[in-house]
Amino acid sequence: MRAIETVFQEAGVELPPRRLVTIGTVSVDEPLLAVMYGGTSVGTPGNEMTVPMRQEQPRSATWNVELWRSQPILGAGGRIPTPEQERDAAETIMNDQWLLIQSAYAADQMGVGVIARVGVNEPQGGTVGSSMSLELQIP
């Protein structure tokens, strides 16, 4: 979480005030940042688990990160969002995704590299989100 907060702060981009560190999934009813523990494995990030490992071998952790933002929706009387509102929302999501990848690198405490992928979540009730899967070696 700190790596994400630091990268966004340095870029001058505000994160939603609601921030969670949890296991599993989260309910989305407002903008939020959720960091969800996904599990631990033996070996460096990307290890395919085809060779037995001994106790002294490195371990990796998997994290899922979701960053949800408000999305323009139909207004009163069925008014659709303006093209400018749609464009601004899309640019925000694309920028969020870039910064999430940057935060994956920043979270690499061991300096061995990370495996990360960021994509767009399906909109939910006036929010749209970016989702990052992250695997990194842990001390």
N, C-alpha and C positions, 0 to 999 in steps of 0.2 A: 504494500500500500504506500509506503514512504517513497519508493522509487517513482511511482505514478504521480503522487502529489508533488514531488520535487520537479519532475520534468514538466508538468503542466504549469506549475508556478513560475519556473524559469521562462516558459514561453508566454507568460501573461494570460493564460487561459484558465478561467474559473471552472472548478469542478462542482457538481451538485453538492449541496450541504449534507444530504443523506449519503453516508458511506458505511459499508458493511464489510466485515471479514467473517466468512462463514463456511460451512460445509454444505454441499448440495447446490440447490438452486434457490432463487429468490423470486418473490412476487413483485411484479412491476406495476405500480400505481402512480408513480411520480418519478421525476428525474432522480437518478441515483448512480453511485459507483459501488459495485459489489466485487469483492475478490473472494473466490470460492476455492477452497482446497480440494484438489482432485485425486490425490494419492501419491504414493512414494514407490519408486522402483530401484532395483540394484543396477549400478552402472552409470555411465555418463549419459547426458541427454541424447536420446535417439537410439540407445542400446536396444537391439532387437530381441534380447533375452534368448539367445541361441546357445550361449556358452555359460556353464555354471560359474558363479562368482563366489569368492571367499568373503569372509566377514570384513576384511580390511579394504575391500573395493569401494569406490565412491557410490554415492546414492543420489538419485535425482527426485525432484518433486514436480508434480504437475499442478498447475493453477488455471482456473478459468476466471476471466475478468469480463465483466459487463459494465458498460458505461451507457446509461440511458439519458436522453435529452428530450425536451419538449419538441413536438413536431406540429407544424401547421395542420389544422383540421378544419372541417366544414364549420362555418360560423353560423350565426343566427340566420334563419330563413334559408339555409342551405348554401350560403355564400362560400365559394371555394377560395382557398388561399391564393394570393397573388403570385405571379411567377417570381417576383423578387423574394417573397417569403420562402417559397420552395427552394430557390437557389441558395439563399442564406442558410437554410437548414441543411442542405446537402453539403455545402462547404464546411459547415461546423462538424458534420459527421466525418468527412474526409480528413479534416485536420485532427480530429480526435484519434482517428485510426493511425495517422502518422505518429502522433505523440505517444500512443500506446506502444507501438513498436519501439520507439526510442526508450520508453520506460522498461521494456523487456531487456534491452542491452544494459541499462542502468542497474537492473536487479541482479546482474551476473556477478555475484560476490567472489566466485572462484576463478573468474577470468578464463573459463574454458569454452564459452559460447553458449548460446541458447537456441532453442527451437521455438518459434512463435509464429502464429498465424492470426490475422485479424480479418473479420468479416462483418457484414451488416446483418442485424437481427430483423425479423419481421416486426413492423410497427405493432404496438399494443396500446390501445386507449389513449391516444394523444402523445405517445412517446415513441421514439425510434432509438435503437441502440447499436452499439458496436460491441462485438464479442471477440475476446482474444484468448486463445489457448496458449499456454506458456509452459515449457519444460526447461528446468535449469538444475544444475548440480547444486547440492546443498552441503554445507560443512558438516 
